[in-house]
Amino acid sequence: MRMWWCSARSVERFRDTVKLAHVHAELAALTAARDRAIVDPAGIADLAAELRGVNEAQWTIADRLRKCEWTGDFGAQLVDLARSE
């Protein structure tokens, strides 16, 4: 399920058409596999929403970590972010 949310998030973030084509293909395959494996996908909607929230938080932390690295900020903020992930 995590891979599915990562792919869904990538669709929202990527602008490169080649990367987007790969992500769309991966997302379609993962969605089909999920739908075959889970008899009642609607029954897990709350869990899926919770997972998306967790993944969004991790993406935000990862983005902030990358920003610290890009700017050369290896101080307390980077350490706090790294510990929170």
RALINMO-V844971 format. One record per pair of residues at least 24 apart in sequence whose ideal C-beta (glycine too) atoms are under 10 Angstrom apart, sorted by the first residue. I is the first residue (numbers start at 1). GAP is how many residues later the second one is. D is the distance in whole Angstrom. If there is no record, write none. Layout:
<<I & GAP & D> <I & GAP & D>>
This chain:
<<1 & 29 & 9> <1 & 33 & 7> <1 & 36 & 10> <1 & 37 & 9> <1 & 43 & 8> <1 & 46 & 8> <1 & 47 & 7> <1 & 50 & 6> <1 & 51 & 10> <1 & 54 & 10> <2 & 49 & 7> <2 & 52 & 9> <2 & 53 & 7> <2 & 56 & 10> <3 & 24 & 9> <3 & 27 & 6> <3 & 30 & 9> <3 & 31 & 10> <4 & 25 & 10> <4 & 26 & 5> <4 & 27 & 7> <4 & 29 & 8> <4 & 30 & 6> <4 & 44 & 9> <4 & 47 & 9> <4 & 48 & 10> <4 & 51 & 10> <5 & 25 & 9> <5 & 43 & 8> <5 & 46 & 6> <5 & 47 & 6> <5 & 48 & 10> <5 & 49 & 9> <5 & 50 & 5> <5 & 51 & 9> <5 & 54 & 10> <6 & 24 & 9> <6 & 49 & 7> <6 & 52 & 10> <6 & 53 & 9> <7 & 24 & 9> <8 & 40 & 10> <8 & 44 & 8> <8 & 47 & 9> <9 & 43 & 8> <9 & 46 & 6> <9 & 47 & 7> <9 & 49 & 10> <9 & 50 & 6> <10 & 49 & 10> <12 & 47 & 10> <13 & 46 & 8> <13 & 50 & 10> <57 & 27 & 9> <57 & 28 & 9> <58 & 26 & 9> <58 & 27 & 6> <61 & 24 & 5>>
